[in-house]
Amino acid sequence: MENFRKVRTSEEDSPLPFPDLPPGVVEMKVKEGSKIRNLMSFAMAQMELKGSRQIVFSGCGRAVTKTITCVEIMKRKLGGLHQVTKVRYKTLLEVWENQDPLPGTAAQNLTVHKNVPSICILLSRDPLDPNQTGYQPPEPREAGEDPTSSSAKGLKRPPPPAREELLPKKLQVAGASSPQGSGTTDSQMDGHY
């Protein structure tokens, strides 16, 4: 394959694996080079501003992880979304062109059919059939939780401890007795110099 270069890649069109979808449902086709920020701003506008009840995210090959990331972000931001996930294989057609054709012959193309993993995820504000394969119910909200605030559970790391917790106990005691502390270290307070 060293004398060939990829000319184009195309997906075989296949219908969404969700029967009974309403007409005009938004489908987000996530590609390997898609920017999550752009995908999410469009998808959030559809769900919040235009009042869409359902949205489908789909991606194949290297875009599968990005597709899942977009879905998880949307579920966290909106909350209360029902989810159905379908995993399948999709066929990609790659056309490769010969860079070094034999003298006197035309350049030959090579067509490769690749089966790659594909994922389609339906998010819905309306309840879906819980007996359907791949169904996930909405995550329950904790009592008294404000849906507009970010929960501490969603943080990647806990907030930093209070300043007092960072100081050793001996320095806290020494610092409390004088406004600037006593200027001694732990070893000096123990009688060791």
Buried (B, 14 or more C-beta within 10 A) or exposed (E): EEEBEEEEEEBEEEEEBBEEBEEEBBEBBBBEEBEEEEBBEEBBEBBEEEEBEBBBBBBBBEBBEBBBBBBEBBBBBBBEBBBBBBEEEBBBEBBBBBEEEEEEEEEEEEEEEEEBEBBBBBBBBEEBEEEEEBBBEBEEEEEEEEEEEEEEEEEEEEEEEEEEEEEEEBBEEBBEEEEEBEEEBEEEBEEEE
